Each structure stands twice: as C-alpha cells, then as structure tokens.
C-alpha cells in the first residue's frame, strides 16, 4: 500500500470511518509493521489532543461591542423604514423609464447598478472608518479610501475627523496620508490648512508640515511661525516648521 | 429554531434575532480567527467584524443555504481582507515561540498544559491553507462537504489535503516534542 493511502486509512481508522473490511486491512498492517504502528500512535495522540484542546477564551468586550452595534443597526433600520416611501417613488420613476423603451431600460439599469455598487463601497468604507471600537478597522477603512480616484465630501470629512481626533496615532497618520492623495480637492486643502494649528501629535504635526510644504501652501506661514515660537512644542516639530518656512518663503 | 430560520428572520428585518446567532457562533468564530491570526486581540476585532458583516450583508443569505458554512465563509473573507490590506502574512512574521502568548489570556496561561502549547506552535508552522483546513475540519468539526463547498473544491480533494496537513502537523509536533 502506498504511504499516502496508508496514512489516509490510518486517519480514517482513528476517526472510525472505515468499513469492517478496511478496518481489518489496517489492523493487519499495524500488527505487522512497526513503522506504521508508530505513525498510527503519533497520529492518534495528535487527533486526541486536537479533540480535547481547550477553546481560547474571548475578551468580554466582543459581546458588549456587538450588542452596542446591534442596537445602532436596529435604530438605523427604523430610519430606513421611514425613508422607504421615498425609495418607492424613485422605483416608480425607474419603472416609467422601463415603459419608455428598451434602450432607456438598459441604460437606467446599468446606472442604478453602478450607483448601488458605489454606495455599497462607500457605506463599507464609512462603516470601517466610523468603527469606534477597532483601530485596525478604521485603519483598514482609510486604506480602502486610498484606492479611490476621488473621494466625496462625506469621506473627506471622515478622513479629516480621523486625522484630527482619532485616539490612535497610526490611524491619524494613515488618514493624513490618504488626504495627501487628494490635495487637489479644495475641501481637503482647506481641512489640512486648518488642522495645522490644532494638531498636537508631534508625529502627525511633522507629517502635516511636510505635506503642506510639498504642496507649496504659503497660507500656513504664520502658523508655522507660531509653532517655531511655541516653546511648549517639541524641538523636532519646531525644526520641521522652521525648515518649512525657509522653503515656502 | 434552526440557525437558518433565525437568519431568515434577521434578513426580514428582525435584527434582534442576530443575538441568538451571536450566542451560538461567536466562540467558534473567535477560535477559528484566533488560530488563523495567532493573535487574540486581532481575532477579537475580526470576530466583531464577522457579526457586523452578518447583519450588514444579511440580504446575501440565500434560502436553502446552510448557515454554518455561510458564517465561516464570512469569517474567511474577513481574515483574508485583513491580510490583503495589511499586506503581511502570518506565516512570514509569526514567531512560533510567542504563539501561546499571543493567543491566550495571561490569566489562564498557567493552566494550559505543555502539549497544547506545542500543538499551537506546530499549527503556526503550517501554511495558511493547511492551518485553515485543520481548524475547520478538526477543531471546529465541520463536515468535509461543507468545507469543500466553502473552498469550492471536491470533498475528495479536501480529504486528501486534510490528511496531508495532519501528517505535516504530526511532523512538526513530534519534532518540537523531541527537541
């Protein structure tokens, strides 16, 4: 018997998944072959260990977070019910287009599908970025945003909020990096200019200054000067601000 | 009530019923993710995400489908999305010596026996696919048919792969034990 087949049969023997005839075949092999017997004993010990392994205990926060999330979803689903008549009117309008002709139908279907895809994607990103319970999820949301060609106002506002207020510095930095990709958008540019005097995390301050210098934003010269003059700000940030002034002025 | 009928109710808008599914499955999903990620804290985050997705994407639960493979499919997607975003793979960075510390509560560590520690270390050395197959079929006791459906392959293929994975685990486990 080849080794792979034998191994399979030994495992099935341990799991009690063999016919009577196959069982006898395996037992004959085990009694006549010390190597097979050794393999059987090791596999049996391993299978037994797996079957009796203690489950890993989970932190209670998972249940609490889930219950909080569920309550939120129940609340928002009630709001959706109230909005349904509005969606019915839209659906009726779409139906009229269908009656209007086959070409109109095809075009509107594609359009609807595209909107649904975009909305679903944006919903997913927003849900991740607004997940107050998990920094890793917020980080993931920001990373997904980075794949967009152009963010909408809601996403820009969420990124600015994360950059300014998120308790996790990795999330703040990632949000800034994402914003850096969209600096051509007026709202983004305004947001990062306004953020400079408010930001207190030195790592984010330095990254922010570097970004503002890179985009040659001279409006921040006064704020940079204030940072340089502020003795409570750490030296590395003040140095970066000073370097920024030299480049921009 | 069956899992499927509860999920149908959730789909119809009775979201509170999702609590029952959470009760029935959260420990198994967490254990699956903890053994896949080898990181207890991350597994807790990802477990939440599985149940968030279960509710958000409830419409995708199709009538006639079994709930257990569906929810584990969500867990697999959550795991794989996380590592695609992170662009790092567990197997590359995991320090098998730290596996026990990462996946076990500090308070219960002393009670676990040495053999389980070796088992987790050996599990960590398997490929993602081998580890996943053993977690689903052996630790979570899922049927080969369900795992084959999740992984979109044949039952025979799954069975062969599980046997090979078990053999590899045996090699690592007894290698560790002998050292």
Interface residues (C-beta under 8 A of the other chain):
Chain A: X4 X7 X8 X11 X39 X42 X43 X46 X47 X49 X50 X51 X53 X54 X55 X56 X57 X58 X59 X61 X62 X63 X65 X66 X67 X69 X70 X73 X74 X77 X123 X127 X131 X133 X134 X136 X137 X139 X140 X143 X144
Chain B: X13 X15 X16 X18 X19 X22 X26 X27 X30 X31 X34 X35 X40 X41 X42 X43 X44 X45 X47 X48 X49 X51 X52 X55 X56 X81 X82 X85 X103 X104 X105 X108 X112 X115 X116 X119 X134 X138 X139 X159 X160 X163 X164 X166 X167 X169 X170 X173 X174
